[in-house]
Amino acid sequence: MLLIPGIELRKGHIAIPKPFHDKKEDPLQYLDPFETVTALVAAGAQRIHVIDADGAQEGEPVNLDVVQHLHKLHPNLEIEVTGGIKKINHAELWLDVGAQFVVLTWKIMKQHRAMLDLCGEYPGRIIVSVEGRHGTLVSANGENVAITELLKRYEDEGVSGVFYSEMHIPGDRTDPLPIAAKVAAGTELPVVCNGGLHAFTTAKLLRDPPLNALRGVVIGRALLTGGLDFRELMDVVEANA
């Protein structure tokens, strides 16, 4: 089971919301990405999930230099990147500067011929991001599609994994972990769940069925604000594994 710290890059730094701020102030506080990731690696992190928030806004990669330097500092760390990857050549840029994986939306995956070529050029490094509600994908035309059916199309095409996010409506407190685990049970591809790990009691559940069907879980803000300790989480998940 991989516990994967998630970081959001803005202006070359890791951005996290301030707990309290004046409306006239920037609502975000900024951390040094190199010091922060070095501390996470020292605590046992094997992979990080990087969101290029500037890239998502601009529609093209922005923080390439940060990822390139992180790769040089920690060559054994797996870096997966998402955000602002609108074209196939955007994915190639990230992979060429040191990202181990790119996380692409299923809409980009519709560029079938180009995706087959990309998976062939970078084998084992293409992850598809899927957003669902209770395990069902709602397509642009409003059609409900079982995510497991969608993933079967990718299993033989060189995709190396799935990044699953549960879409929430206001007031919805659905736990994404069991839903993502159900998705994982229906595909041969390794599935990582976006979020859901907020307490050590949940970390214990990752050791046993059904949640141990997951390849990993991305943990975001709680790690960076001190709400959770990465090394302690690792110890819980690895205990009696």
C-alpha positions in Angstrom: 0.0 0.0 0.0 1.4 3.3 -1.1 0.7 6.4 1.0 1.3 9.3 -1.4 1.7 12.9 -0.3 -0.2 15.3 -2.5 1.2 18.8 -3.2 -0.2 21.7 -5.1 2.4 23.9 -6.9 1.7 27.6 -7.3 4.3 30.2 -8.1 7.1 27.6 -7.7 6.0 26.8 -4.1 3.7 24.3 -2.4 0.4 26.2 -1.7 -1.9 25.3 1.2 -4.9 27.3 2.5 -4.3 29.5 5.6 -6.4 28.4 8.6 -7.3 32.0 9.2 -6.7 35.0 7.0 -7.9 38.6 6.4 -10.0 38.9 3.3 -7.5 41.4 2.0 -4.7 38.8 2.3 -3.7 36.0 0.1 -5.7 33.0 1.4 -2.8 30.7 0.7 0.5 30.1 2.5 3.5 28.8 0.7 6.1 26.2 1.6 9.5 25.5 0.0 8.9 22.4 -2.2 12.4 21.1 -1.9 12.6 21.2 1.9 9.1 19.8 2.2 9.6 16.9 -0.2 13.0 16.1 1.3 11.3 15.8 4.7 8.6 13.5 3.3 11.2 11.3 1.6 13.2 11.1 4.9 9.9 9.9 6.5 9.5 7.1 4.0 7.6 8.6 1.0 8.2 6.6 -2.2 5.9 8.6 -4.4 4.4 12.1 -4.5 1.4 13.4 -6.4 2.0 16.8 -7.9 -0.7 19.2 -9.0 0.5 21.9 -11.3 -2.1 24.4 -10.2 -0.6 27.2 -12.3 -0.7 24.8 -15.3 -4.3 24.0 -14.7 -5.1 27.7 -14.9 -2.9 28.4 -17.9 -3.8 25.2 -19.8 -0.2 24.2 -20.2 2.7 23.0 -18.0 4.2 25.7 -15.8 6.2 24.3 -12.9 8.5 22.1 -15.0 11.6 23.4 -13.4 10.4 22.5 -9.9 9.7 18.9 -10.9 13.0 18.7 -12.7 14.9 19.8 -9.6 12.9 17.5 -7.3 13.9 14.6 -9.6 17.5 15.6 -9.4 17.4 15.8 -5.6 15.5 12.5 -5.2 16.1 10.3 -8.3 14.5 7.3 -6.6 11.3 9.2 -5.7 8.4 8.5 -8.1 6.8 11.8 -9.1 3.3 11.7 -10.7 2.1 15.0 -12.2 -1.4 16.3 -13.2 -2.8 19.7 -13.9 -2.9 21.6 -17.2 -2.1 18.5 -19.3 -4.4 19.4 -22.3 -2.3 17.8 -25.1 -0.2 14.8 -25.6 3.0 16.9 -25.9 2.3 18.3 -22.5 2.5 14.8 -21.1 5.8 14.3 -22.9 7.2 17.4 -21.4 6.6 16.2 -17.9 7.9 12.8 -18.5 11.1 14.2 -20.1 12.0 16.5 -17.2 11.7 13.7 -14.6 8.2 12.8 -13.8 7.8 9.1 -13.5 4.1 9.2 -14.2 1.6 11.6 -15.8 -2.1 11.5 -14.7 -4.3 12.2 -17.6 -8.0 12.8 -17.8 -10.2 10.3 -19.5 -11.1 13.0 -22.0 -7.5 13.1 -23.2 -7.5 9.3 -23.3 -10.2 9.6 -26.1 -7.3 10.7 -28.4 -7.0 7.0 -29.0 -4.2 6.8 -31.6 -2.1 9.4 -29.9 -2.6 7.7 -26.5 -1.5 4.3 -27.9 1.7 6.0 -29.2 2.3 7.7 -25.9 1.9 4.5 -23.9 4.2 2.8 -26.3 6.9 5.5 -26.0 6.6 5.7 -22.2 5.6 2.2 -21.1 4.3 1.9 -17.6 4.1 5.7 -17.0 0.6 6.7 -18.1 -2.1 6.9 -15.4 -5.7 7.8 -16.2 -7.7 10.0 -13.9 -11.3 9.0 -13.4 -13.9 11.0 -11.5 -17.1 9.2 -10.5 -20.1 9.3 -8.3 -20.6 6.1 -6.3 -18.4 4.3 -8.9 -20.3 5.5 -12.0 -18.9 8.0 -14.5 -21.3 10.7 -15.8 -20.2 11.5 -19.3 -20.5 14.9 -21.0 -23.8 13.8 -22.7 -25.3 12.8 -19.3 -24.9 9.1 -20.0 -24.0 7.0 -17.0 -21.1 4.6 -17.6 -19.8 2.0 -15.2 -16.2 2.9 -14.5 -15.1 -0.7 -14.6 -16.4 -0.9 -18.2 -14.4 2.2 -19.1 -11.2 0.7 -17.5 -11.5 -2.5 -19.5 -10.8 -0.4 -22.6 -7.5 0.7 -21.1 -6.2 -2.6 -19.7 -4.7 -3.7 -23.0 -3.6 -0.3 -24.2 -0.6 0.2 -21.9 -2.1 2.3 -19.2 -0.2 1.7 -16.0 -2.8 2.8 -13.4 -6.0 4.6 -12.3 -6.3 7.7 -10.2 -9.9 7.6 -8.8 -11.7 10.7 -7.4 -15.1 10.6 -5.9 -17.2 13.6 -7.0 -19.1 15.1 -4.1 -22.3 17.2 -4.2 -22.8 19.8 -1.5 -23.5 18.1 1.8 -22.3 14.7 0.6 -20.0 13.0 3.1 -19.4 9.8 1.0 -16.2 8.0 2.0 -14.3 7.6 -1.3 -12.1 4.7 0.0 -14.6 1.8 -0.2 -15.9 3.0 -3.6 -12.3 3.2 -5.0 -11.6 -0.2 -3.5 -14.7 -1.6 -5.4 -13.3 0.0 -8.6 -10.0 -1.7 -7.9 -11.6 -5.1 -7.5 -13.1 -4.7 -10.9 -10.0 -4.0 -12.9 -6.5 -5.4 -13.4 -5.0 -1.9 -13.2 -3.7 -0.6 -9.9 -6.0 2.0 -8.4 -5.0 4.9 -6.2 -7.7 6.8 -4.3 -7.7 10.5 -4.2 -8.2 11.4 -0.5 -10.2 9.7 2.3 -7.4 9.2 4.8 -7.9 11.6 7.6 -7.2 9.6 10.7 -5.0 6.8 12.0 -8.1 4.6 12.5 -8.7 4.7 8.8 -5.0 3.9 8.1 -5.5 0.6 10.0 -8.4 -0.3 7.7 -6.0 -0.1 4.7 -4.3 -3.3 5.8 -7.3 -5.5 5.3 -10.1 -6.3 2.7 -11.7 -4.6 1.0 -9.5 -1.5 1.2 -6.3 -3.4 0.7 -7.4 -3.9 -3.0 -6.1 -0.3 -3.5 -2.6 0.3 -4.7 -2.4 3.5 -2.7 -4.0 6.7 -1.3 -3.2 10.3 -1.8 -3.0 12.4 1.3 -3.1 16.2 1.0 -3.5 19.1 3.3 -3.5 17.1 6.6 0.2 16.1 6.1 1.3 19.6 5.3 -0.5 21.3 8.1 0.7 18.8 10.7 -2.7 17.2 11.2 -1.2 13.8 10.3 2.4 12.6 10.6 3.6 10.7 7.6 6.0 8.3 9.4 3.3 7.4 12.0 0.8 6.7 9.2 3.4 4.5 7.5 4.0 2.6 10.7 0.2 1.9 11.1 -0.2 0.7 7.5 2.9 -1.5 7.6 2.2 -3.0 11.0 1.6 -6.8 10.7 1.4 -6.3 6.9 
